[in-house]
């Protein structure tokens, strides 16, 4: 039997994908050897390597959820101007990588002809990071992609300009689980009531142990109603998150009165200047009013205007509020402060390290 040392098989789809097979040759040749960069105009990044090599990145906004036609169109543009080198950001913006400066302006002109705005760099509004809404998810109270479309329609010019005090990261989430993440301004669904249970159907279509395990606060337990196996909810524990609806549709969480919209501000992932932070509630109980959500648009615009007009350069939304204080923020935006804004959770937040920086 041969005792030759065999090379272990490289695992597939394990961890972060290898970026090098799809990386632009200039980026691959100068990986980790960049000297400086600048922004010639909003939406364009210019990087210069220590070797003298240069590359331009043109960032364009998309419809966030793109169809096959759009993908083909964007890839054709990349083939024409960038030798096919393009990448998506986590917010579904497209970044076209050009090694030839002479192709940058024609590329921007072509994107404009196809109605793709160029921007999203520097102190501008980002593309919206949002959950998948009705298209993919099984528990949404609203269509987060619809809210994202509505918001970007009213602020898309801020995407193409760098006139904000700092970056403004926008997120929307279609349920309280908040897959959209933390954002400077976040628009999230709130469920206002515990689920309405159809006891006749629970035993027919639900695996009750799975539903019990799905509840994050242990508010669901097995029960018998009219001799039929079903579930019951401890409404004192229930946080109306909607997680039980996915494994058990008879536990209906959606409805005109049960599903509302809330806006949160001050979320931050980065360590720049201050530690990462959770966003905090500002406005609650707004109507879930598709397809344009006018009440949400009005509240969103008031927050963004107050931030743009009053924050200092380089201040993120949360840093601005921390400096002026919440009373001043509510006065500038014109929102009412209620008892629902007071955080009464007594969990372990004060003992958790809110920073990604190491400490001992």
N, C-alpha and C positions, 0 to 999 in steps of 0.2 A: 504494500500500500504506500503510495507516494506521500512523503512528508513535506512537500513543497508548501511554502507559505502562500496562502491565497489572499488576495486583496478583498477586504469586506465590501459587500455591495453597498453602494451609496443609497440611503433611504430616499424614497420618492415622496414629494409633498409633505415634507417634515420640516417644520420651522420656516424661516424666511426664504422665499425663492431666490435662487442665484441670479443676480441682476446682470452679470457680465455677458451672457450670450446675446442679450438684447440691447446692450449699451452702445451708444454712439462711439465710433473709433477714437475720436478726440478725447472723449471723457475716459475711455478705457486706458488710453496711453498716458493720461495725466492724472489718474486716480490718486487722490491724496497729495497732489503736488500743485494745488492751485495757489496763485499769488494774490490776486485781488479780483473784485467784481464791482459792477455798478449797474444802475438802471437807466438806460438811455431815454426811456419813456415808459409810462404805465403799461404793464403787461409784458415788458421785455427785460430779460436779465442778460447781462454780458459778463462772461467769466474769462479771465486771462490766467494761463498757467505759467509756472516758472520757466517753462521751456519757450514761452512766447506764443504757444497755441491759443487760439481764441474760439469761443463758441457762444452762440446766442440762443436763448430760450424764449419762445413766444408762447404766452399762456392765453388760452381762449376759453370762454365759458360755453357750456353746452346746456341742453335741456335737463341735465342731471340723469334722467332715465332715457337712454338713447335707444332708438330702434335700429334695425339692420340697415335701413337706407342712410341714416345719419352716420353710422359707423363706416359704411363704405365711402361716403362722401368725405369724411374726415381723413380716412386712410388714403384716399386718392390725393387729397391736398398734401398729406405728408410725403407721398411718393413723388409728387411734382416738385416740391420745394425743399424737402429735408432728407432725401434718399430713404424715405420710409421710417425714419427714426422719430417716434412719438411715444408719449407715455400719459397715462391717466393719473391724476392726483387722487387722494382719498375722497375729495369732494366732487369727483368726476369732471374737473377742469382738464383740458387737453394741453399738454406742453409739447410744442414742436421744437426740435433741436436742429439748429442750422450751423454748419461749419463755415458758411459763406455769407458774409455780411450783405452782399448785394441781393441776396434772396429774402432778406428780412422784410423790407417794405412791400415787395410784391406779395409775400405771404400774408401780411396784415391786410392788404387790399383785397386779396382773395377771400380771406375769412370774413371781412366786412360784407362782401358781395353775397356770401352764403349765410349772412345774419348770425355769425358767431362773434360776440363782443370780445375784444382783447383787453385784458386787465387782470385785476386780482392780486397784484404785487404791491409791496410797500404798504403805506397807510391807506388802504382801500377796504371796501367791503369784500368779503370772501364769497365764493360759491357756497351754497347752503349744504351743510352736512345733515342728511335726514334719513329716517327709517324708510322702509320700502312701502308702507301704506297698504292699500287694498290690493296692490298688484302681487305681492309676495307673502305678506305676513298674515297670520291667522287670528290676531286679537286686536287689530287697530280700531280705535274709536273714531278716527277720521283718516283722511288721506294725506299723510305728511308731504307727499310729493306735490299735492295740489296746493297746500299752504306755501311750500317753497316757491312754486311757480307764481303765486299771488304776490308774495313779498318781493321777489326779484323783479317783477314787472314794475314795481313802484320805486325801486332803488337801483336798477341796473346801471344807471349812469354813474353811481358811486363806485361800481365795480370797475368802470373804465377810467376813473380819476383817482388820484392819490391826494385827497383833501381831508381825510379824517385825521384826528390826533394820532391814532395808531391803527393797527389792524383791527378789524371788527369781524369776529368769527360768528357766523349765524348757524343755528341748528334748529331743526324741527323734529318732533317725535310724535308718533300716532298713538302712543299709550304712555302710561306713567312709568313703565319700565325704563323708558328713555334710552333707547339704543342710539339716539342721535348724539349723545355725549354732552359734555359741558361746552357752553358757548357764551360769548359776550352778551348776545341776546338769543334766548331759546324760547321757542313756541311749542308747548307740549299740551297734549290732551290730559284732562283730569277726569276721572270717573268720580261721580259725586255720591253714588249709592252702592250698597252691596249687590251682588248678582240676584236676579229674579230666577228662581229655580222651578223648572218644569219637572215635578217629581215623577210624572208618568213616564218620562223619557230617559231619565238618568240611568236607571238600571238596564236599559236597552242599548244605549250607545256609549256609555262611559266606563272606563276601567277605574273604579273608585279609588283603589290605592294610589294610582298615578295622580289623580286629582288632589288627593290629600297631600301627597308629597310635593306637588307643584306649589302649594301655598307657602309664601315666604314667612308668614307670621303664625302658622299653625292654627288658622281660624276655621278650617274645614274638617269635618269628621263624618264618618258613616252614620246613617240613620235609617229608620223604617217609617214610611208614611203610607197609611192605608194598606198595610201589609206588603208594600213594595220596597225593595232596596233602593235607597237614594242617599243624598248627602244633605247636611245642614251647615249653616254658617254662623259662627259666633260673631255677631255684628259689633260687639265691643272690641274685638281684636281686628276685624277686617279693615284693611287700609284701602280697599276699592282699587286694587292695582290692575285687575283684569286678567291676571295670569291663569286663573282657573277656567276661563272661557275656551282656551285653545284645546285642552284635552277633553273638555266637556261642554259642547255647545248649548245643551239645555240650561246651563248656568249663564243666562244672558246678562251681559254687562252693558251693552250698548243701548242707547235710546235717546230721544230728543231731550229729555230732562236729565238723564244720567250722564250724558257726555258733554263736557264743556271744555273751554280752552283757557290755558294759563300762560302767562309770559314770565320768564325768569331772566335775570341779568347777572353779570359778573363772573361767569364761569371761565376757567383758564387752565390749560394743560401745561403751559411752559413754565420754566424756572426763571425766565428773564425778569430782572428787577424785583420780582416778588414770587412767593411760592404759588404752586397750583392752588386753585380754589374751586369749590362747588358754586354753581350759580344759585341765586336766591330769588324767592317769589316776589313779584311786584304787582301783577294783576291776575286775578282769578275770576272764574265764573263768566268768562266771555262766551257769547253764543258760538256753537259749532255750526257755522252758517256757510256751507259751500254753495257755489263754487269759488267765490271771491273773498269770503271772510272779511267784510268791511270793518267790523268792530276790531278785529285783530290788526288789520292794516293801520287803523287810526292810532291804536295804542303803540304799535311798533314804530310808527313815524314820530310820535311824540318823544319816545325814548331816544331814538337815533338823533333827532334834532337837538335835544338838550345836551347830549354827549358831544356832538360836533361843535356846538356853539360855546360850550363852557369848559371842556377838558383841556388840560395843558398838552403840549407836544409830548409824544411818547407814552402818555398815560393810556393804559387799557381801560375798558369800561369799569371793571371792578376796582382798579387802582384809583380812578377818578372818584367813584362813590365813597371809597375808604377815606379819601382826603376831605371831601366836602361834608360827609356824613349823610345818613339815610334821611333825616328830616329835610335837609336841603334838596336831596334828590327828589323826594316826593313833591316838594313845593315847585321845583323846576318843571316836573313832568305833569303836574296837576292831578296825580292819582291820589285816592283816599287810602290812608293807612288804617287797617282793621286788625282785629284780634287774630285773624288767620295768618297774618304775616309773622307772628311771634313763634319762634322755633321752640317747641316744648319737648323735643326728643332728648332723652337723657342717656343715649347710647355712649359708645366709646370714642366719639369724635375727638374729644380733648386729649386722649392718650395716643391717638394715631399720628404718625408722621405725615404731614400734608405735603412734603417735598420729596422729589426724586433724588435729592442730594443725600449723600451718606452722612451719617452722624453717629457718634459713639457716646 
